[in-house]
Structures are given as structure tokens and as C-alpha cells.
Amino acid sequence: MAKVDLVFRQIDERTRDVALELAIENIQPDSVHIIDNVRPFTECVAQMLRIDHDCDYVVYVDADCLILENIRPFIDGCDAPYVDAYVSDRFRGRLHCGVHITRIDLVRAMAAVEVPADDLKYVLRPESRLRNLAMKPMGSAKQFRNFDILHDHFQSYHHIFMKYALRQLRSRTKEQRQRLTRSMKKWTTTDGIFCDLTVARHAVDFARRKVPETATTDEVHEFIAALPQHAEAELAKLGLDGAEEPFTQQDLDDWLQANCDRIAYGQKADKPKVFGLGLSRTGTRSLTAGLQMLGFDCSHYPIDEDTYIEIANAQYDLTLLRYFDGLTDITTIPIYQQLDKQYPGSKFILTLRDKESWLGSVSRHYYNRPAFKDVGDPDEEVHLRMRQFLRAAVYGCYNFCPERFSWVYAQHVREVMAYFKDRPGDLLVINICSGEGFEKLAPFLDRPAPAEVFPHKGAVLSRRLAEEAAAQKAKVA
């Protein structure tokens, strides 16, 4: 078993006592460190990175997170440097925040990072900024996992005001602004004029008025440091004195009973397996990210030794699928009919793309990715063997050949459509690269569409740039 430390961060959240009890119960830490009411968040991060840990993993938990499932088995089997948890957020739906599973070497690397001077990214998101800077030289990327965690439910008006004033400051890029706007469209005030959603909207408007887009880093920092005073004054104007009853475990139990039909995203038993049937470069990474946001933890192109040995030996009860909800990319293509029988009730998703655009993308993708080369690392050796196996099984060749790949693309689509012709409810055909997303994917999997935009991973942008270039070329001609 891993040795795990819990760092619990609280700043007067109404849920803090219940959240700490749940965190201890469901993480089962060897040591607990509490950072109590340290503001601003830059100082909180500085303090948490000064803790002298003796462990394998540190789990950072904010007091606005109510962990409702045992996540210790996942931590014990984890080897990733960083895993961000997807949670069910009161205001924004499904997103990743609040619970961060961090390997100790990354924690120490974060502590060693020199704090950037006059850096607005650090002021607004100090923990994320230091983590990204620490992970870059490690050559690692963060991973995500779905758990049954409630985030920002049952909070005080004071806490909500501060958080959503800060949220407005963090939403001043085009993408983040779009995300916040989409979320706010779903903020209906059916439970009273001064519900938490009304307070959040007021805070967003307040920050927008008080902190101009042209504000300096120091001005933004000063506003954040004064948020408790701003919240008190603005809530008084609304006639709210902030006096609210303490939150108890019984309150949570009552809410869970009243919402017993909710989707508990971390639970695996009732979910179908999901398999992506698209060829590489048809939006398979975007599909994987979109599935994650809907609560399905899928592995994109796994290259571990167990999966290679099992598939190469026609064993379809995959070890990987004991821990993941599905697979995407070409790993599934040679064996999807066997997976269909092995996992009854599964859902299949065929991602398509304009063929000429796809051929160009595959050509670039294959550049400097040979099927055969000398390697000394055992993990890289397994990766190479998986690459050889899948290229031969899917394409019938080891290197890119446009004529062959064009034929394979058309033949693959025909075969998939023929296989599912009598089972339309089990197959979704989607063109992510042309802009399709949650409006098709969410109802297919019987999930509500997130307020967040679909995570297109560059295909739509590449297409638009190509269209603009073609239009410019035609104009010049």
C-alpha cells in the first residue's frame, strides 16, 4: 500500500467539518495536515509546500469538497505523478477541481520552483501555475479520474461571493469567459430571490465592475486580498448578514436521500463500457476528454504490457477494463466484435473525419514514428511492440501509404455500420473534427450535457485555419 498524507485546506467553508470527516474516511491517510484560514491562496500554497512529508502521495483536499466514495484503492494502485479529480460542482456541473492526488516527487519539485515575478497566472492560480512549471521538465502530463464528490454545495453566501468574484477574474480569457457564460445561463433562481446562485451572479458582476481588464498584477492581488471585506459589504447591501446554520452530516444525508436518483459519477457498476471505434486522428483524444467530462474514465491507446500481452494472445477480458470504463483509439478496432460479446450492453462510438483532411493528419502523425527501431528502455520496447501489432492489424502495413490508408478508412466505416445495422442504439457516429460534441454524445450515454464546452483538441482549429488559408489563397489568385 502507498503511504498517503492528507493536506486539508479550509477557509471557513460551511462544509469544513463534514468534509474533513469524509476525507479521512475515504482517503484513509497516514498523516493529516490542516491549513486553516490562510489567505490569500498564494500564501496557502506557500505554506502547504513547506510541509515536510514522509509519504508516497499527498492528497490535497479543499473544504468545499464532500468525498462520497472510497478513493484509497485508486491511490494505492496509482503511479501517475498527478491526478485531478472530476467532481459534481453546484454552479458549473462536471469539472475537475478541489481534490488533487500528487506524487511526492512532484510535490518536492513544486516546492523547488522559483515563484515567478509579476506573474498574473501565479496570482490567480498559484498551485496550478507551480505544478505546471514543475511538471514541464519532468515530461509528464496530468491525468484525470471521476469520483463521486460534491463540490461547492451547501456553502455560505459569504464563501460563494468570494469564490465567484475570483472566478470572474479567472475567466478573462476567451475560453474561460465562454465557460463561465455557459454555466451562468443555467443559474435559475427557483429557490428564492437570495439563493446561492443569485449571490454568485452578484459577485461576478461586482468583480467585473471593480477590476478592469487593464488592472495590473498588483491591483488584482490587492482585490483578492480584500475579498472578505468586499463580501461582507456587498452581502449587507443585499440584506444578508451571513448568519447561517452549521452544516451537519444529517443535512448531507437528507440531501442524498432527496436526490437518490442523481448520477453518482464515481460508481462503476451501473455504467456500460464505452469503446471508441474511430481511427487515429479522427478526434479520438477529444472523444476521450469528452467521455471523461461525462463521467466515463476511458484509456486512450493504452501501451502497458498487460494489455499488449492479452490482446496479442486473444484474451479479451482485459485487466485494464477492471479499472477503466472503456477504450478509445485503434486498440479497439481489431477486436471490437469480441469486446461486444465480452462486455454485453456496451456502447460504441465511431468518430469520422473528412478523408482528405484525415490522410494529411495521419501523414504528419506518422512522421518520425517508425515501427521498428533500437530501444533500450523495456517500457519503450512494449510501446513499440504494441505499435507494430496495431499497425499490422488495423492497416495491414507498418508505414503510411495514402492509397492503403484511404481504402482501410472506407472499409472500416462500412464494416462498423454493417455490424451495428440492426442495433442503432448501441452505435453513435460523430464527426468531432467538424464541431459535433456533447449535443450528440451526452444523450447517447444518457448523461446531461455539461455547461463546459466540448474539449476539441485542435482538429476544429486546424480545419478553420486550413479554410482561412484556402480562402486567402483563392482571393490572391
C-alpha positions, 0 to 999 in steps of 0.5 A: 500500500502507498503511504498517503498524507492528507493536506486539508485546506479550509477557509471557513467553508460551511462544509469544513467539518463534514468534509474533513470527516469524509476525507479521512474516511475515504482517503484513509491517510497516514498523516493529516495536515490542516491549513486553516484560514490562510489567505490569500491562496498564494500564501496557502500554497506557500505554506502547504509546500513547506510541509515536510512529508514522509509519504508516497502521495499527498492528497490535497483536499479543499473544504468545499469538497464532500468525498462520497466514495472510497478513493484509497484503492485508486491511490494505492494502485496509482503511479501517475505523478498527478491526478485531478479529480472530476467532481459534481460542482453546484454552479458549473456541473462536471469539472475537475477541481478541489481534490488533487492526488500528487506524487511526492516527487512532484510535490518536492519539485513544486516546492523547488520552483522559483515563484515567478515575478509579476506573474498574473497566472501565479496570482490567480492560480498559484498551485496550478501555475507551480505544478505546471512549471514543475511538471514541464521538465519532468515530461509528464502530463496530468491525468484525470479520474471521476469520483463521486464528490460534491463540490461547492454545495451547501456553502455560505453566501459569504464563501460563494461571493468570494469564490465567484468574484475570483472566478470572474477574474479567472475567466478573462480569457476567451475560453474561460469567459465562454465557460463561465457564460455557459454555466451562468445561463443555467443559474435559475433562481427557483429557490428564492430571490437570495439563493446561492446562485443569485449571490454568485451572479452578484459577485461576478458582476461586482468583480467585473465592475471593480477590476478592469481588464487593464488592472495590473498584477498588483491591483488584482492581488490587492482585490483578492486580498480584500475579498472578505471585506468586499463580501461582507459589504456587498452581502449587507447591501443585499440584506444578508448578514451571513448568519447561517446554520452549521452544516451537519452530516444529517443535512448531507444525508437528507440531501442524498436521500432527496436526490437518490436518483442523481448520477453518482459519477464515481460508481462503476457498476451501473455504467456500460463500457464505452469503446471508441471505434474511430481511427487515429486522428479522427478526434479520438483524444477529444472523444476521450476528454469528452467521455471523461467530462461525462463521467466515463474514465476511458484509456486512450491507446493504452501501451502497458504490457498487460494489455499488449500481452492479452490482446496479442494472445486473444484474451479479451477480458482485459485487466485494464477494463477492471479499472477503466470504463472503456477504450478509445483509439485503434486498440479497439478496432481489431477486436471490437466484435469480441469486446461486444460479446465480452462486455454485453450492453456496451456502447460504441462510438465511431468518430469520422473525419473528412478523408482528405483532411484525415490522410494529411493528419495521419501523414504528419502523425506518422512522421518520425514514428517508425515501427521498428527501431533500437530501444533500450528502455523495456517500457519503450520496447512494449510501446513499440511492440504494441505499435507494430501489432496495431499497425499490422492489424488495423492497416495491414502495413507498418508505414503510411501509404495514402492509397492503403490508408484511404481504402482501410478508412472506407472499409472500416466505416462500412464494416462498423455500420454493417455490424451495428445495422440492426442495433442503432442504439448501441452505435453513435457516429460523430464527426468531432473534427467538424464541431459535433460534441456533447449535443450528440454524445451526452444523450447517447450515454444518457448523461446531461450535457455539461455547461463546459464546452466540448474539449476539441483538441485542435482538429476544429482549429486546424480545419478553420485555419486550413479554410482561412488559408484556402480562402486567402489563397483563392482571393490572391489568385 
